[in-house]
Amino acid sequence: MARPTYDDKAHRATICRALSKLGHCSRTQAEALVAEGRVSIGGKPVTDILTWVNVQSDAIMVDGVRVVAEEKIYLMLNKPRGMVTTRIDPEGRPTVFDCLRHLDDTYLSPIGRLDKASEGLLLFTNDTVLAQRLLDPVTDVGKIYHVQVKGQIADNICTALCTGMVEGGEALEAAAARILRQGEKNAWLEIELRQGRNRQIRRMLATLDLECLRLIRVAIGDMALGDLPKGSVRSLTTDEIRRLRRRAGQTVA
């Protein structure tokens, strides 16, 4: 079967991706289900994990029971510092899913990541189509961070962050930067990113000989963290979900 075009991708996927989109299981778990002969499409067993299906119209079944889409869930978490953004950590470190224990039966994934030392806004959903669109660089969703650095800083630091630099063979730049406030021992910056490089802000600051003391994501697009307590999670409002979908270029009723 020919590989679908980009415009087709909202409804077409490989069987493992389809089971993930429907919220039935992860792609790794789906591969195991296929290998065990437990998955069928329209009553015909699936033997190839690269089989393409139409998520909306094909009758996808596991153990003879049709898989239907789970109710879509959209959550906001104020990630505490010291947690990793994975479901299970081989080193036994606390993970962000420790904050979602009451939702263990629902297959949720974070939209993007925050490293262990970072904190702040993290979104979760089982709507894999929306998550994929929000993470696509073409969508160009800005993320805003409040960053505490050691010592006082000059105004030209913001210019340097926006002008960009090369570090580790990657071109890094901020979409916007400004000084929020300065004290005798440290300063706070507001930095907006539209790239998604690993540990990008920390790497940029290190290139400028600045030590990052705290890094807090406070907004994704126009979705603000607000006063949500650290470690707490809440459902997004209908209006917030609608705004996210607009950001992702999805049709909103």
C-alpha contacts under 8 A as a table, 3 or more apart, distances in Angstrom:
res1	aa1	res2	aa2	distance
1	M	52	W	7.33
3	R	52	W	7.98
4	P	7	D	7.96
4	P	8	D	5.69
4	P	9	K	6.59
4	P	12	R	6.93
5	T	8	D	5.24
5	T	9	K	6.69
6	Y	9	K	5.37
7	D	10	A	7.01
8	D	11	H	6.04
8	D	12	R	5.97
9	K	12	R	4.95
9	K	13	A	6.49
10	A	129	V	6.30
11	H	54	N	5.49
11	H	55	V	5.25
11	H	56	Q	6.08
12	R	18	A	7.64
12	R	52	W	6.75
12	R	53	V	5.57
12	R	54	N	4.47
12	R	55	V	5.85
13	A	16	C	7.91
13	A	17	R	5.77
13	A	18	A	5.47
13	A	52	W	5.41
13	A	53	V	5.64
13	A	54	N	6.64
13	A	55	V	7.03
14	T	17	R	5.23
14	T	18	A	5.97
14	T	49	I	6.85
14	T	50	L	5.31
14	T	51	T	5.28
14	T	52	W	4.24
14	T	53	V	6.04
15	I	18	A	4.94
15	I	19	L	6.27
15	I	30	A	7.88
15	I	49	I	6.07
15	I	50	L	6.64
15	I	51	T	5.67
15	I	52	W	5.90
15	I	53	V	6.13
16	C	19	L	5.26
16	C	20	S	6.37
16	C	26	S	7.81
16	C	27	R	4.98
16	C	28	T	7.68
16	C	30	A	5.05
16	C	31	E	6.11
16	C	49	I	6.27
16	C	50	L	7.79
17	R	20	S	4.99
17	R	21	K	6.09
17	R	27	R	5.79
18	A	21	K	4.94
18	A	22	L	6.13
18	A	53	V	7.29
18	A	55	V	5.91
19	L	22	L	5.14
19	L	23	G	6.39
19	L	24	H	5.44
19	L	25	C	6.18
19	L	26	S	7.35
19	L	27	R	7.13
19	L	30	A	6.59
19	L	67	V	7.78
20	S	23	G	5.07
20	S	24	H	5.87
20	S	25	C	5.32
20	S	26	S	5.14
20	S	27	R	5.71
20	S	30	A	7.62
20	S	128	T	7.52
21	K	24	H	7.65
21	K	55	V	7.99
21	K	69	A	7.73
21	K	126	N	7.31
21	K	127	D	6.68
21	K	128	T	5.35
21	K	129	V	7.05
22	L	55	V	7.69
22	L	67	V	7.32
22	L	68	V	6.41
22	L	69	A	4.36
22	L	70	E	6.20
23	G	26	S	7.80
23	G	69	A	6.27
23	G	70	E	5.66
23	G	106	T	7.61
23	G	107	Y	5.81
23	G	108	L	7.99
23	G	126	N	6.01
23	G	127	D	7.84
24	H	67	V	7.08
24	H	69	A	7.71
24	H	70	E	7.58
24	H	107	Y	7.18
25	C	29	Q	6.01
25	C	30	A	6.35
25	C	107	Y	6.42
26	S	29	Q	5.14
26	S	30	A	6.15
26	S	107	Y	7.40
27	R	30	A	4.87
27	R	31	E	6.22
28	T	31	E	5.20
28	T	32	A	6.65
29	Q	32	A	5.19
29	Q	33	L	6.41
30	A	33	L	4.94
30	A	34	V	6.25
31	E	34	V	5.20
31	E	35	A	6.19
31	E	49	I	6.32
32	A	35	A	5.01
32	A	36	E	6.17
33	L	36	E	5.12
33	L	37	G	6.43
33	L	38	R	5.41
33	L	39	V	6.29
33	L	62	V	7.84
34	V	37	G	5.12
34	V	38	R	5.86
34	V	39	V	5.41
34	V	46	V	6.41
34	V	47	T	6.21
34	V	48	D	7.35
34	V	49	I	6.65
35	A	38	R	7.70
35	A	47	T	6.94
37	G	40	S	8.00
37	G	45	P	6.79
37	G	46	V	6.99
37	G	47	T	6.91
38	R	45	P	7.58
38	R	62	V	5.45
38	R	63	D	5.13
38	R	64	G	7.81
39	V	45	P	5.98
39	V	46	V	5.72
39	V	60	I	7.33
39	V	61	M	5.67
39	V	62	V	4.62
39	V	63	D	6.52
39	V	64	G	7.82
40	S	43	G	5.49
40	S	44	K	5.09
40	S	45	P	4.07
40	S	46	V	5.07
40	S	60	I	5.96
40	S	61	M	5.19
40	S	62	V	6.54
40	S	64	G	7.61
41	I	44	K	5.24
41	I	45	P	6.43
41	I	46	V	6.74
41	I	58	D	6.67
41	I	59	A	5.49
41	I	60	I	4.66
41	I	61	M	6.19
42	G	58	D	6.77
42	G	59	A	4.95
42	G	60	I	6.51
42	G	61	M	7.62
43	G	59	A	7.88
43	G	61	M	7.61
43	G	64	G	7.92
46	V	49	I	7.57
46	V	51	T	7.47
48	D	51	T	5.59
53	V	58	D	6.45
54	N	57	S	5.59
54	N	58	D	5.35
55	V	58	D	6.05
55	V	60	I	7.98
59	A	66	R	6.43
59	A	67	V	7.71
60	I	66	R	5.65
60	I	67	V	5.79
61	M	64	G	5.42
61	M	65	V	5.05
61	M	66	R	4.12
61	M	67	V	5.44
62	V	65	V	5.38
62	V	66	R	6.45
62	V	67	V	6.76
72	K	125	T	7.22
72	K	126	N	6.03
72	K	127	D	5.92
73	I	124	F	7.89
73	I	125	T	5.34
73	I	126	N	5.94
73	I	127	D	7.14
73	I	235	S	7.64
74	Y	123	L	7.29
74	Y	124	F	5.85
74	Y	125	T	4.66
74	Y	126	N	7.39
74	Y	127	D	7.87
74	Y	235	S	5.84
74	Y	236	L	5.69
74	Y	241	I	7.40
75	L	123	L	5.68
75	L	124	F	5.06
75	L	125	T	6.35
75	L	233	V	6.69
75	L	234	R	5.61
75	L	235	S	4.42
75	L	236	L	5.49
76	M	121	L	6.79
76	M	122	L	5.88
76	M	123	L	4.71
76	M	124	F	6.40
76	M	225	L	7.94
76	M	233	V	5.52
76	M	234	R	5.46
76	M	235	S	6.24
76	M	236	L	6.50
77	L	120	G	7.49
77	L	121	L	5.89
77	L	122	L	5.20
77	L	123	L	6.27
77	L	124	F	7.76
77	L	228	L	7.92
77	L	231	G	6.75
77	L	232	S	5.85
77	L	233	V	4.37
77	L	234	R	6.74
78	N	119	E	7.06
78	N	120	G	4.72
78	N	121	L	5.06
78	N	122	L	6.43
78	N	225	L	7.18
78	N	228	L	6.43
78	N	229	P	6.59
78	N	230	K	5.01
78	N	231	G	5.35
78	N	232	S	5.82
78	N	233	V	6.63
79	K	83	M	7.40
79	K	96	V	6.75
79	K	119	E	4.99
79	K	120	G	4.89
79	K	121	L	6.34
79	K	122	L	6.47
79	K	230	K	6.35
79	K	231	G	5.57
79	K	232	S	7.83
80	P	83	M	6.39
80	P	118	S	7.69
80	P	119	E	5.17
80	P	120	G	6.81
80	P	230	K	5.77
80	P	231	G	5.55
81	R	116	K	6.30
81	R	117	A	5.26
81	R	118	S	5.51
81	R	119	E	4.98
82	G	94	P	7.38
82	G	116	K	4.95
82	G	117	A	5.47
82	G	118	S	7.55
83	M	93	R	7.05
83	M	94	P	5.19
83	M	95	T	4.77
83	M	96	V	5.80
83	M	115	D	7.90
83	M	116	K	5.10
83	M	117	A	7.54
84	V	89	D	7.67
84	V	93	R	7.19
84	V	94	P	6.57
84	V	95	T	4.72
84	V	96	V	6.20
84	V	114	L	7.55
84	V	115	D	6.27
84	V	116	K	4.75
85	T	95	T	5.87
85	T	96	V	5.56
85	T	97	F	7.81
85	T	110	P	7.61
85	T	113	R	5.97
85	T	114	L	6.42
85	T	115	D	6.92
85	T	116	K	7.36
86	T	89	D	6.44
86	T	95	T	6.00
86	T	96	V	6.89
86	T	97	F	7.32
87	R	95	T	6.45
87	R	96	V	7.35
87	R	97	F	5.75
88	I	92	G	7.73
88	I	95	T	7.00
89	D	92	G	5.26
89	D	93	R	5.95
89	D	94	P	7.55
89	D	95	T	7.06
90	P	93	R	7.75
94	P	98	D	6.78
95	T	98	D	5.60
95	T	99	C	7.90
96	V	99	C	5.62
96	V	100	L	7.30
97	F	100	L	4.89
97	F	101	R	6.45
98	D	101	R	5.54
99	C	231	G	6.37
99	C	232	S	7.06
99	C	233	V	7.34
100	L	103	L	5.41
100	L	104	D	6.73
100	L	233	V	7.65
101	R	104	D	5.28
103	L	106	T	5.59
104	D	107	Y	7.38
106	T	126	N	7.88
107	Y	126	N	6.08
108	L	124	F	6.15
108	L	125	T	5.21
108	L	126	N	4.75
109	S	124	F	5.38
109	S	125	T	5.67
109	S	126	N	6.29
110	P	113	R	6.72
110	P	122	L	6.82
110	P	123	L	5.63
110	P	124	F	4.27
110	P	125	T	6.58
111	I	122	L	7.09
111	I	123	L	5.43
111	I	124	F	5.75
111	I	125	T	7.24
111	I	131	A	5.61
111	I	134	L	7.69
111	I	135	L	7.17
112	G	122	L	7.61
112	G	123	L	7.81
112	G	135	L	6.88
113	R	122	L	7.25
114	L	118	S	5.84
114	L	119	E	6.90
114	L	122	L	7.51
115	D	118	S	5.36
115	D	199	R	7.17
116	K	119	E	7.88
117	A	214	R	7.78
117	A	215	L	7.65
118	S	214	R	6.93
118	S	215	L	5.15
118	S	216	I	6.04
118	S	217	R	7.86
119	E	215	L	6.34
119	E	216	I	4.82
119	E	217	R	6.40
120	G	216	I	4.90
120	G	217	R	4.67
120	G	218	V	6.02
120	G	225	L	7.17
120	G	230	K	7.71
121	L	216	I	7.68
121	L	217	R	5.32
121	L	218	V	5.74
121	L	219	A	6.52
121	L	220	I	7.67
121	L	224	A	7.76
121	L	225	L	5.55
125	T	128	T	7.22
125	T	131	A	7.35
127	D	130	L	5.59
127	D	131	A	6.34
128	T	131	A	4.94
128	T	132	Q	5.99
129	V	132	Q	5.25
129	V	133	R	6.36
130	L	133	R	5.18
130	L	134	L	6.18
130	L	245	R	6.94
130	L	248	A	6.61
131	A	134	L	5.20
131	A	135	L	6.24
132	Q	135	L	5.25
132	Q	136	D	6.18
133	R	136	D	5.11
133	R	139	T	6.62
133	R	248	A	5.36
133	R	249	G	7.81
134	L	137	P	7.97
134	L	139	T	6.18
134	L	140	D	7.98
134	L	141	V	6.74
134	L	247	R	7.29
134	L	248	A	5.30
135	L	139	T	7.39
135	L	141	V	7.91
136	D	139	T	5.59
136	D	140	D	7.39
137	P	140	D	5.28
137	P	141	V	7.70
137	P	194	R	7.71
137	P	195	Q	7.23
139	T	247	R	7.11
139	T	248	A	6.07
139	T	249	G	7.43
140	D	194	R	6.05
141	V	194	R	6.25
141	V	220	I	6.99
141	V	221	G	5.53
141	V	247	R	7.02
142	G	175	A	7.99
142	G	192	E	6.29
142	G	193	L	5.60
142	G	194	R	4.76
142	G	220	I	6.05
142	G	221	G	5.14
143	K	192	E	5.49
143	K	193	L	5.30
143	K	194	R	6.51
143	K	217	R	7.22
143	K	218	V	7.88
143	K	219	A	5.76
143	K	220	I	4.49
143	K	221	G	6.01
144	I	190	E	6.93
144	I	191	I	5.74
144	I	192	E	4.36
144	I	193	L	6.51
144	I	217	R	5.85
144	I	218	V	5.78
144	I	219	A	5.10
144	I	220	I	6.41
144	I	221	G	7.82
145	Y	190	E	5.64
145	Y	191	I	5.23
145	Y	192	E	6.26
145	Y	215	L	6.67
145	Y	216	I	5.39
145	Y	217	R	4.23
145	Y	218	V	5.53
145	Y	219	A	7.15
146	H	188	W	6.65
146	H	189	L	5.70
146	H	190	E	4.67
146	H	191	I	6.51
146	H	215	L	6.02
146	H	216	I	5.21
146	H	217	R	6.37
146	H	218	V	6.78
147	V	188	W	5.41
147	V	189	L	5.06
147	V	190	E	6.27
147	V	191	I	7.38
147	V	212	C	7.06
147	V	213	L	7.52
147	V	214	R	5.65
147	V	215	L	4.58
147	V	216	I	6.31
148	Q	186	N	6.83
148	Q	187	A	5.66
148	Q	188	W	4.42
148	Q	189	L	6.41
148	Q	212	C	6.08
148	Q	213	L	5.32
148	Q	214	R	4.98
148	Q	215	L	6.52
149	V	186	N	5.65
149	V	187	A	5.47
149	V	188	W	6.30
149	V	189	L	7.74
149	V	210	L	6.47
149	V	211	E	5.49
149	V	212	C	4.61
149	V	213	L	5.30
149	V	214	R	7.17
150	K	185	K	6.41
150	K	186	N	4.50
150	K	187	A	6.60
150	K	210	L	6.73
150	K	211	E	5.47
150	K	212	C	6.60
150	K	213	L	6.48
151	G	183	G	7.99
151	G	184	E	7.00
151	G	185	K	4.80
151	G	186	N	4.20
151	G	187	A	6.41
152	Q	182	Q	6.44
152	Q	183	G	7.01
152	Q	184	E	6.77
152	Q	185	K	6.62
152	Q	186	N	5.56
152	Q	187	A	5.76
153	I	157	I	6.89
153	I	182	Q	7.92
153	I	187	A	6.96
154	A	157	I	5.76
155	D	158	C	6.03
155	D	159	T	7.39
155	D	179	I	7.53
156	N	159	T	4.99
156	N	160	A	6.19
157	I	160	A	5.01
157	I	161	L	6.24
157	I	208	L	7.86
158	C	161	L	5.12
158	C	162	C	6.34
158	C	176	A	7.81
158	C	177	A	5.19
158	C	178	R	5.83
158	C	179	I	7.51
159	T	162	C	5.24
159	T	163	T	5.95
159	T	177	A	7.64
160	A	163	T	5.02
160	A	164	G	6.13
160	A	165	M	7.96
161	L	164	G	5.30
161	L	165	M	7.69
161	L	173	E	5.82
161	L	174	A	5.53
161	L	176	A	7.94
161	L	177	A	7.00
161	L	204	M	7.10
162	C	173	E	5.36
162	C	174	A	4.64
162	C	175	A	5.97
162	C	176	A	6.01
162	C	177	A	6.81
163	T	173	E	6.36
163	T	174	A	7.64
164	G	171	A	6.97
164	G	172	L	5.40
164	G	173	E	4.00
164	G	174	A	6.82
165	M	171	A	5.74
165	M	172	L	5.41
165	M	173	E	6.48
165	M	204	M	7.45
166	V	169	G	6.06
166	V	170	E	5.33
166	V	171	A	4.42
166	V	172	L	5.96
167	E	170	E	5.39
167	E	171	A	6.59
167	E	172	L	7.09
167	E	203	R	7.25
167	E	204	M	7.56
167	E	207	T	7.44
172	L	195	Q	7.83
172	L	197	R	7.74
172	L	200	Q	7.07
172	L	204	M	7.06
173	E	193	L	7.59
173	E	195	Q	7.74
173	E	204	M	7.82
174	A	177	A	6.80
174	A	191	I	6.67
174	A	192	E	5.90
174	A	193	L	5.10
174	A	194	R	7.21
174	A	195	Q	7.88
175	A	191	I	7.63
175	A	192	E	5.37
175	A	193	L	5.32
175	A	194	R	6.19
176	A	191	I	5.82
176	A	192	E	5.07
176	A	193	L	7.28
177	A	189	L	6.96
177	A	190	E	5.55
177	A	191	I	4.44
177	A	192	E	6.31
178	R	189	L	5.75
178	R	190	E	5.39
178	R	191	I	6.75
179	I	182	Q	7.63
179	I	187	A	7.64
179	I	188	W	6.19
179	I	189	L	4.54
179	I	190	E	6.31
180	L	187	A	7.67
180	L	188	W	5.37
180	L	189	L	5.24
180	L	190	E	6.30
181	R	187	A	5.82
181	R	188	W	5.42
181	R	189	L	7.30
182	Q	186	N	6.24
182	Q	187	A	4.21
182	Q	188	W	6.37
183	G	186	N	5.40
183	G	187	A	5.85
193	L	196	G	7.49
196	G	200	Q	7.46
197	R	200	Q	5.17
199	R	202	R	5.60
199	R	203	R	6.18
200	Q	203	R	5.20
200	Q	204	M	6.18
201	I	204	M	5.12
201	I	205	L	6.13
202	R	205	L	5.23
202	R	206	A	6.09
202	R	211	E	7.97
202	R	212	C	6.30
203	R	206	A	5.12
203	R	207	T	6.27
204	M	207	T	5.16
204	M	208	L	6.58
205	L	208	L	5.05
205	L	209	D	6.29
205	L	210	L	5.00
205	L	211	E	6.69
205	L	212	C	6.97
206	A	209	D	4.82
206	A	210	L	5.27
206	A	211	E	6.33
206	A	212	C	7.88
207	T	210	L	7.45
212	C	215	L	7.21
217	R	220	I	7.95
217	R	225	L	7.94
218	V	224	A	5.88
218	V	225	L	5.16
218	V	226	G	7.51
219	A	222	D	6.50
219	A	223	M	5.34
219	A	224	A	4.27
219	A	225	L	5.80
220	I	223	M	5.12
220	I	224	A	6.61
221	G	224	A	7.89
221	G	247	R	7.70
223	M	240	E	7.05
223	M	244	L	7.90
225	L	228	L	6.38
228	L	232	S	6.55
228	L	233	V	7.63
229	P	232	S	5.44
236	L	240	E	5.85
236	L	241	I	6.30
237	T	240	E	5.09
237	T	241	I	6.28
238	T	241	I	5.21
238	T	242	R	6.19
239	D	242	R	5.03
239	D	243	R	6.22
240	E	243	R	5.08
240	E	244	L	6.22
241	I	244	L	5.08
241	I	245	R	6.24
242	R	245	R	5.17
242	R	246	R	6.29
242	R	252	V	6.42
243	R	246	R	5.05
243	R	247	R	6.22
244	L	247	R	4.97
244	L	248	A	6.24
245	R	248	A	4.94
245	R	249	G	6.25
245	R	250	Q	5.14
245	R	251	T	7.23
245	R	252	V	6.75
246	R	249	G	5.01
246	R	250	Q	5.54
246	R	251	T	6.93
246	R	252	V	6.66
247	R	250	Q	7.55
